[in-house]
Amino acid sequence: MSPEGFYRRHRNGSGTMVFVKRNKGFHGMYGTPEYRSWIRMKARCYNKRNNRYKWYGGRGIRVCDRWLNSFTAFYEDMGKRPKGHSIDRKNGELDYSPTNCKWSTDQEQANNRSTNKVLTYKGVSLSTSDWARRVGLKPFTLHQRLRVYGWPVERAITTPARERKVSA
């Protein structure tokens, strides 16, 4: 018999059910999206063989002491990961910590990249992609107008897209 909360069951390599003493403070969330995010966050910062290390640990990005060795603390601070979200640092130059992290959509993450060009028009600052969506242009079109043709921001944003002639 297994005292509840003291042992957990699993199958060993040969398929036999065995009882293993639980780690103190076992959280029971191994394999959840939140746990995977925590593991991957640490790997980006500390595992030199991780393919993203150069953009995180290689640039000096670390995980705060509270989260580094405690998934439970990470989960208490971040909460359940909403579907379609991943961990995001509000300020890309700062470490992973409760005050600098949130769950974000891919769209929010894309806008948080250091390579984004931010355009300001009539007091509103948005990424090139967000401006394009707002005014009904393709991001490529807005990019071309600004960088290839050298149009000023106002003209690039306010000029409607040409209608393409469809040949019959």
C-alpha positions as CSV (number, residue, x, y, z in Angstrom):
1,M,0.0,0.0,0.0
2,S,1.1,3.5,-0.7
3,P,0.6,6.3,1.8
4,E,-1.2,9.1,-0.1
5,G,1.1,11.9,-1.0
6,F,4.2,10.1,0.1
7,Y,4.7,7.8,-2.9
8,R,3.9,8.0,-6.5
9,R,3.3,5.1,-8.9
10,H,5.0,4.6,-12.2
11,R,6.2,1.8,-14.5
12,N,9.8,1.0,-14.6
13,G,11.7,0.1,-17.8
14,S,10.3,-3.5,-17.8
15,G,6.7,-2.3,-17.4
16,T,6.4,-3.3,-13.7
17,M,4.5,-1.0,-11.5
18,V,6.7,0.5,-8.7
19,F,6.3,3.0,-6.0
20,V,8.9,5.8,-5.7
21,K,9.3,8.2,-2.8
22,R,8.1,11.6,-3.9
23,N,10.4,14.6,-3.8
24,K,9.6,17.0,-1.0
25,G,7.1,19.6,-2.4
26,F,6.3,17.5,-5.5
27,H,4.0,19.7,-7.6
28,G,2.4,17.0,-9.9
29,M,2.6,19.2,-13.0
30,Y,5.4,17.5,-14.8
31,G,4.7,17.6,-18.6
32,T,2.1,20.5,-18.4
33,P,2.5,23.5,-20.7
34,E,3.6,25.6,-17.7
35,Y,6.3,23.1,-16.7
36,R,7.6,22.8,-20.3
37,S,7.8,26.6,-20.5
38,W,9.8,26.7,-17.2
39,I,12.2,24.0,-18.4
40,R,12.7,25.6,-21.8
41,M,13.2,29.1,-20.2
42,K,16.0,27.7,-18.1
43,A,17.5,25.8,-21.0
44,R,17.7,29.0,-23.2
45,C,19.5,30.8,-20.4
46,Y,21.9,28.1,-19.0
47,N,22.4,25.3,-21.5
48,K,25.1,26.3,-24.0
49,R,24.0,23.5,-26.3
50,N,20.5,24.9,-26.6
51,N,20.0,26.4,-30.1
52,R,18.7,29.6,-28.6
53,Y,21.3,30.1,-25.9
54,K,23.2,32.7,-27.9
55,W,20.1,35.0,-27.8
56,Y,19.5,34.5,-24.1
57,G,22.2,33.1,-21.8
58,G,24.9,34.2,-24.3
59,R,23.6,37.8,-23.9
60,G,23.5,37.6,-20.1
61,I,19.8,36.9,-19.7
62,R,19.2,34.8,-16.6
63,V,16.3,33.4,-14.5
64,C,15.6,35.1,-11.2
65,D,16.7,33.2,-8.0
66,R,13.0,32.6,-7.0
67,W,12.2,30.7,-10.2
68,L,15.6,29.1,-11.0
69,N,15.1,26.0,-8.8
70,S,11.4,26.2,-8.0
71,F,8.7,25.4,-10.5
72,T,6.2,25.9,-7.8
73,A,7.3,29.5,-7.3
74,F,7.2,30.1,-11.1
75,Y,3.7,28.7,-11.3
76,E,2.6,30.8,-8.3
77,D,3.8,34.0,-10.0
78,M,2.8,33.2,-13.6
79,G,-0.4,31.1,-13.1
80,K,-1.9,28.9,-15.7
81,R,-0.8,29.5,-19.3
82,P,-3.7,30.6,-21.5
83,K,-4.1,28.5,-24.6
84,G,-2.0,29.9,-27.5
85,H,0.3,31.9,-25.2
86,S,4.0,31.5,-24.3
87,I,6.2,33.2,-21.7
88,D,7.4,36.7,-22.8
89,R,9.7,39.2,-21.2
90,K,8.2,42.7,-21.2
91,N,11.7,44.2,-21.5
92,G,13.9,42.0,-23.7
93,E,17.0,43.3,-22.1
94,L,16.1,42.2,-18.5
95,D,16.0,38.7,-16.9
96,Y,13.1,36.3,-16.5
97,S,11.4,37.4,-13.3
98,P,7.8,38.0,-11.9
99,T,7.9,41.7,-12.7
100,N,9.3,41.3,-16.2
101,C,7.3,38.3,-17.5
102,K,3.8,37.6,-18.8
103,W,2.0,35.1,-21.0
104,S,1.7,36.5,-24.5
105,T,0.3,35.5,-27.9
106,D,2.6,34.9,-30.9
107,Q,1.4,38.3,-32.2
108,E,2.4,40.1,-29.0
109,Q,5.8,38.2,-29.0
110,A,6.4,39.3,-32.6
111,N,5.9,42.9,-31.7
112,N,8.4,42.6,-28.8
113,R,11.3,41.7,-31.0
114,S,14.4,43.9,-30.9
115,T,14.5,43.9,-34.7
116,N,11.1,45.5,-35.1
117,K,10.8,48.9,-36.7
118,V,8.4,51.1,-34.7
119,L,6.6,53.9,-36.7
120,T,5.0,56.9,-35.1
121,Y,2.2,58.7,-36.9
122,K,-0.2,61.2,-35.4
123,G,1.1,60.3,-31.9
124,V,0.5,56.6,-32.2
125,S,3.5,54.2,-32.2
126,L,3.1,50.8,-33.7
127,S,5.3,48.2,-35.4
128,T,5.3,48.2,-39.2
129,S,3.2,45.0,-39.3
130,D,0.6,46.5,-36.9
131,W,0.4,49.7,-38.9
132,A,-0.1,47.7,-42.1
133,R,-3.0,45.7,-40.5
134,R,-4.5,48.9,-39.1
135,V,-4.7,50.6,-42.5
136,G,-5.4,47.5,-44.6
137,L,-2.1,47.0,-46.3
138,K,0.1,44.0,-46.5
139,P,3.2,44.3,-44.2
140,F,5.4,43.7,-47.3
141,T,3.8,46.7,-49.1
142,L,4.4,49.0,-46.2
143,H,8.0,47.8,-45.8
144,Q,8.7,48.3,-49.5
145,R,7.3,51.9,-49.4
146,L,9.4,52.8,-46.5
147,R,12.7,51.1,-47.1
148,V,12.9,50.5,-50.9
149,Y,11.1,53.6,-52.2
150,G,12.0,55.8,-49.3
151,W,8.5,57.2,-48.7
152,P,7.9,59.3,-45.6
153,V,5.8,57.5,-42.9
154,E,2.7,59.6,-43.5
155,R,2.6,58.9,-47.2
156,A,3.4,55.2,-46.7
157,I,0.6,54.8,-44.2
158,T,-2.1,57.0,-45.9
159,T,-1.7,55.9,-49.5
160,P,-4.2,53.1,-50.3
161,A,-3.0,49.9,-51.9
162,R,-3.3,49.8,-55.7
163,E,-6.0,47.5,-57.0
164,R,-4.6,44.8,-59.1
165,K,-6.0,44.2,-62.5
166,V,-7.1,40.7,-63.0
167,S,-6.5,39.5,-66.5
168,A,-9.2,37.4,-68.1
